[in-house]
Amino acid sequence: MVTFLPIGFYLPIPVTVMVRWFPIISVVVLIILMSTWVGMPKQETTEFIQINVSEIDTNFSSVEFEEEAPPQLPPEPIITFTYNGTTNFYVEGDYRGFGSSLELKKLEVVNGTNLCLDIDFNNLCDLEYYIPAEDVSNYGQINLIGTPTHYGEKIRSDLVTEYMSQISISNISDFSAASSIWSWLRTYFHYAEDQVNFGIGDYWSWPNETLALRRGDCEDWTTTFLSILDNARPSAKCYGLLAGVPTGHVFAMCNFDHQFYIFDQGFRKSKDGSAAYLIRDYAGVWGIENITVYSAFDATSTVRFKSNQEFADWMETT
């Protein structure tokens, strides 16, 4: 009798055949079971190493090791000075050329410097211009036509006569008269750059122009102040000073009975002691240690100085 056992797919297999071929059948069944297990989905582990592979740059080697090109700098700023005639140009005493215009690199004058024009070709400075930093930064061209050959020529007492009745001037002393004028200008006059008033980088206006506009910059205020004072007190010893504060600035300084006073658009100042001491004290208002006075002027003349000590000695003996 042949006995059949239900194995696999229920194929009828005789027992005798099964016994003889059992080892082989066992191996085959084991292989089938293992292959079935391998194909089953497996639970992923939470521990893994992530490797990111970025796209390879084919130019990597040439880009990585190529020497960097130097940065391209913009063209160096140039400031141009123009004059309505021909002249010899000097900068800080050095001859820089002949003609009606001069170009300088702005970096040459960024901290302020002196420009001198020898108009009469006599090796003397006929027109001096202090180049302030604000001109350098704001304007590419400065027209020197409005700059006076002698700064004091803009002090004109006759051009302010019609305004004198508007000012209540004390006649007690030169100081009280100067203080009255300073107080009046504080309310009447307002600061404005020449570029706003006249459309050019620098222009020393006449005092009647300044008073008609009711505005101007530091030199306009100073020459107007001195014009009014000269009208009211012709004997007063007051001068306009051109100085570096630290850029170009013009203000008035007076010697009243050997007491020195500074009159500026924003304030007035006095200090016991020498003129040099007052200048150093005035520098503190600007947050600097000292200022350099280049020249002093009144209605008749301009005096230039090589040092602050030379200026102080002159101021104390006038």
C-alpha positions as CSV (number, residue, x, y, z in Angstrom):
1,M,0.0,0.0,0.0
2,V,1.3,3.3,-0.8
3,T,0.7,6.0,1.7
4,F,0.6,9.7,0.6
5,L,1.5,12.6,2.8
6,P,0.2,16.2,2.2
7,I,3.4,18.2,1.6
8,G,4.0,21.5,-0.2
9,F,1.3,22.0,-2.7
10,Y,-0.5,18.8,-1.6
11,L,1.4,16.7,-4.3
12,P,0.9,13.0,-3.6
13,I,4.4,11.6,-2.8
14,P,4.9,8.0,-2.0
15,V,6.5,7.4,1.5
16,T,9.3,5.3,0.1
17,V,10.3,8.0,-2.3
18,M,10.1,10.5,0.4
19,V,12.3,8.6,2.8
20,R,14.9,8.0,0.1
21,W,15.0,11.6,-1.0
22,F,14.4,13.3,2.3
23,P,17.8,14.9,2.8
24,I,17.6,16.5,-0.7
25,I,14.0,17.5,-0.2
26,S,14.9,19.0,3.2
27,V,17.6,21.1,1.7
28,V,15.3,22.3,-1.1
29,V,12.5,23.2,1.3
30,L,15.0,25.1,3.5
31,I,16.2,27.1,0.5
32,I,12.6,27.9,-0.5
33,L,11.8,29.1,3.1
34,M,15.0,31.2,3.3
35,S,14.3,32.8,0.0
36,T,10.8,33.6,1.1
37,W,12.1,35.2,4.3
38,V,14.7,37.3,2.5
39,G,12.0,38.7,0.3
40,M,9.9,39.8,3.2
41,P,10.0,43.5,4.2
42,K,12.4,44.3,7.1
43,Q,12.1,46.8,9.9
44,E,14.4,49.7,9.4
45,T,17.0,50.5,12.1
46,T,17.1,54.0,13.7
47,E,20.8,54.1,13.6
48,F,22.3,55.1,10.3
49,I,25.0,57.2,8.7
50,Q,23.9,59.8,6.2
51,I,26.2,60.7,3.4
52,N,25.4,63.6,1.2
53,V,27.0,63.6,-2.2
54,S,27.0,67.0,-3.8
55,E,27.1,67.6,-7.5
56,I,30.7,67.6,-8.8
57,D,31.8,70.9,-10.3
58,T,33.8,70.1,-13.4
59,N,35.7,73.5,-13.1
60,F,36.5,72.9,-9.4
61,S,40.2,72.5,-9.8
62,S,40.7,75.6,-11.9
63,V,38.3,77.8,-9.9
64,E,39.6,76.7,-6.5
65,F,43.3,77.4,-7.2
66,E,43.0,80.3,-9.6
67,E,44.6,83.5,-8.1
68,E,42.0,86.1,-7.2
69,A,41.9,89.2,-9.5
70,P,42.6,92.5,-7.8
71,P,39.5,94.5,-6.9
72,Q,38.5,97.1,-9.5
73,L,38.7,100.5,-7.9
74,P,36.5,103.4,-9.1
75,P,38.2,106.3,-10.9
76,E,39.9,108.5,-8.4
77,P,37.7,111.6,-7.6
78,I,39.0,114.8,-9.1
79,I,38.2,118.3,-8.0
80,T,38.5,121.1,-10.6
81,F,39.2,124.8,-9.8
82,T,38.3,127.3,-12.5
83,Y,39.3,131.0,-12.7
84,N,38.1,133.6,-15.2
85,G,41.6,134.4,-16.3
86,T,45.1,132.9,-16.5
87,T,47.2,132.4,-13.4
88,N,50.0,130.4,-11.8
89,F,48.5,127.8,-9.4
90,Y,50.3,127.0,-6.2
91,V,49.3,124.3,-3.7
92,E,50.9,124.6,-0.2
93,G,53.6,126.7,-1.8
94,D,54.4,124.2,-4.6
95,Y,53.9,125.3,-8.2
96,R,51.2,123.2,-9.9
97,G,50.7,124.7,-13.3
98,F,49.6,127.7,-15.4
99,G,46.2,128.4,-17.0
100,S,42.6,129.0,-16.1
101,S,41.9,125.7,-14.3
102,L,43.6,123.2,-12.1
103,E,42.7,119.6,-11.4
104,L,43.6,118.0,-8.1
105,K,43.0,114.6,-6.7
106,K,40.4,114.9,-3.9
107,L,42.6,112.7,-1.7
108,E,45.3,115.4,-1.9
109,V,43.1,118.0,-0.2
110,V,40.8,115.8,1.9
111,N,42.1,117.3,5.1
112,G,42.1,120.9,3.8
113,T,45.0,122.7,2.1
114,N,45.9,126.2,0.7
115,L,45.5,127.0,-2.9
116,C,47.3,130.2,-4.1
117,L,46.8,132.0,-7.4
118,D,49.5,134.3,-8.6
119,I,47.4,136.5,-10.9
120,D,50.0,139.3,-11.4
121,F,52.8,136.8,-12.1
122,N,55.0,138.4,-9.5
123,N,55.6,135.2,-7.5
124,L,53.2,136.5,-4.8
125,C,49.9,135.0,-3.6
126,D,47.2,137.4,-5.1
127,L,44.3,135.1,-4.3
128,E,44.3,132.5,-1.6
129,Y,41.8,129.8,-1.2
130,Y,41.6,127.4,1.7
131,I,40.1,124.1,0.4
132,P,37.8,122.8,3.1
133,A,36.7,119.2,3.4
134,E,33.1,120.0,2.8
135,D,34.0,121.4,-0.7
136,V,36.0,118.3,-1.4
137,S,33.2,115.9,-0.5
138,N,30.2,117.8,-2.0
139,Y,31.5,119.4,-5.2
140,G,33.5,118.2,-8.2
141,Q,34.1,121.7,-9.3
142,I,34.8,125.0,-7.4
143,N,34.5,128.3,-9.1
144,L,37.0,130.8,-7.8
145,I,35.6,133.8,-9.6
146,G,33.6,134.9,-6.5
147,T,36.6,134.5,-4.2
148,P,38.1,137.9,-3.3
149,T,41.8,138.6,-4.0
150,H,41.8,140.4,-0.7
151,Y,39.2,139.0,1.7
152,G,38.6,142.3,3.4
153,E,37.3,143.9,0.2
154,K,34.0,142.3,1.2
155,I,33.9,144.3,4.4
156,R,31.9,147.3,3.2
157,S,30.3,149.6,5.8
158,D,28.6,151.7,3.1
159,L,26.7,148.7,1.8
160,V,24.8,148.1,5.1
161,T,23.7,151.7,5.9
162,E,20.1,151.0,5.0
163,Y,19.9,148.2,7.6
164,M,21.5,150.2,10.5
165,S,18.1,151.6,11.6
166,Q,16.9,148.0,12.2
167,I,19.6,147.3,14.7
168,S,19.6,148.6,18.3
169,I,23.3,149.1,18.8
170,S,24.7,150.0,22.2
171,N,27.3,152.7,22.1
172,I,28.6,152.1,25.6
173,S,31.7,150.3,24.3
174,D,33.1,148.5,21.3
175,F,32.2,145.2,23.0
176,S,28.6,146.2,23.7
177,A,28.2,147.3,20.1
178,A,29.7,144.1,18.8
179,S,27.4,142.1,21.1
180,S,24.3,144.0,19.9
181,I,25.1,143.3,16.3
182,W,25.8,139.6,17.0
183,S,22.5,139.3,18.8
184,W,20.6,140.9,15.9
185,L,22.2,138.7,13.3
186,R,21.3,135.6,15.3
187,T,17.7,136.2,14.6
188,Y,18.0,137.9,11.2
189,F,20.5,135.6,9.5
190,H,20.3,131.9,8.7
191,Y,23.0,129.5,7.5
192,A,22.9,128.3,3.9
193,E,25.7,127.0,1.7
194,D,26.9,128.9,-1.4
195,Q,25.7,126.0,-3.5
196,V,22.1,126.7,-2.4
197,N,22.4,130.5,-2.7
198,F,24.5,130.9,-5.8
199,G,24.8,127.5,-7.4
200,I,28.6,127.3,-7.0
201,G,30.9,125.8,-4.6
202,D,32.2,128.9,-3.0
203,Y,31.2,132.6,-3.2
204,W,32.0,135.4,-0.9
205,S,28.9,137.6,-1.1
206,W,28.8,141.3,-0.5
207,P,27.2,142.3,2.8
208,N,24.1,143.9,1.1
209,E,23.6,140.6,-0.8
210,T,23.8,138.6,2.4
211,L,21.4,140.9,4.2
212,A,19.0,140.8,1.3
213,L,19.0,137.0,1.2
214,R,19.1,136.8,5.0
215,R,21.3,133.7,4.7
216,G,24.8,132.6,3.9
217,D,27.7,130.6,5.1
218,C,30.5,131.5,7.6
219,E,32.5,134.0,5.5
220,D,29.2,135.8,4.5
221,W,28.2,136.1,8.2
222,T,31.7,137.3,9.2
223,T,32.1,140.0,6.5
224,T,28.5,141.2,7.2
225,F,29.2,141.3,11.0
226,L,32.4,143.3,10.4
227,S,30.7,145.6,7.9
228,I,28.0,146.6,10.4
229,L,30.5,147.0,13.2
230,D,32.7,149.1,11.0
231,N,29.7,151.3,10.3
232,A,28.8,151.7,13.9
233,R,32.2,151.7,15.6
234,P,35.0,152.4,13.0
235,S,37.7,152.3,15.6
236,A,36.9,148.8,16.9
237,K,39.8,146.4,16.5
238,C,38.0,143.3,15.0
239,Y,39.3,141.0,12.2
240,G,38.1,138.2,10.2
241,L,40.1,135.0,10.6
242,L,40.5,132.2,8.1
243,A,41.3,129.0,9.9
244,G,41.2,125.3,9.8
245,V,38.5,124.1,12.3
246,P,39.5,121.5,11.2
247,T,38.2,122.3,7.8
248,G,38.0,125.9,6.3
249,H,36.1,128.2,8.5
250,V,35.9,132.0,8.9
251,F,34.9,133.9,12.1
252,A,35.7,137.2,13.8
253,M,38.1,137.9,16.6
254,C,38.3,141.3,18.4
255,N,40.8,143.0,20.7
256,F,38.9,145.2,23.0
257,D,41.4,146.8,25.5
258,H,43.5,143.7,25.4
259,Q,40.6,141.5,26.2
260,F,40.0,139.1,23.3
261,Y,36.6,137.9,22.0
262,I,35.5,135.5,19.3
263,F,32.2,136.2,17.5
264,D,30.9,133.3,15.4
265,Q,27.6,132.7,13.8
266,G,26.5,130.3,16.5
267,F,28.1,131.9,19.6
268,R,30.5,134.4,21.1
269,K,33.4,133.5,23.4
270,S,35.9,135.3,25.5
271,K,38.7,134.0,27.8
272,D,41.1,135.7,30.1
273,G,44.6,135.5,28.8
274,S,46.4,135.6,25.5
275,A,44.9,135.4,22.0
276,A,46.6,132.0,21.6
277,Y,44.9,130.8,24.7
278,L,41.5,131.9,23.4
279,I,42.1,130.1,20.1
280,R,42.9,126.8,21.9
281,D,39.8,127.3,24.1
282,Y,37.8,127.9,20.9
283,A,39.1,124.6,19.4
284,G,37.5,122.8,22.3
285,V,34.1,123.9,21.0
286,W,34.8,121.9,17.9
287,G,36.1,118.9,19.9
288,I,39.7,119.3,18.7
289,E,42.9,120.3,20.5
290,N,43.8,123.3,18.4
291,I,43.0,125.1,15.2
292,T,45.4,126.7,12.7
293,V,44.9,130.4,11.8
294,Y,46.0,131.0,8.2
295,S,45.2,134.7,7.8
296,A,43.5,137.7,9.4
297,F,41.8,140.5,7.4
298,D,40.0,143.8,7.9
299,A,38.6,146.3,5.4
300,T,42.0,147.4,4.2
301,S,44.4,144.5,4.3
302,T,45.0,140.7,4.7
303,V,47.8,139.4,6.9
304,R,49.0,135.7,6.5
305,F,50.7,133.7,9.2
306,K,53.1,130.7,9.2
307,S,52.1,129.6,12.7
308,N,49.5,130.2,15.5
309,Q,52.2,131.8,17.6
310,E,52.9,134.3,14.8
311,F,49.2,135.1,14.6
312,A,48.9,135.5,18.4
313,D,51.9,137.8,18.6
314,W,50.3,139.9,15.8
315,M,46.9,140.0,17.4
316,E,48.2,141.1,20.8
317,T,50.1,144.0,19.3
318,T,47.5,145.5,17.0
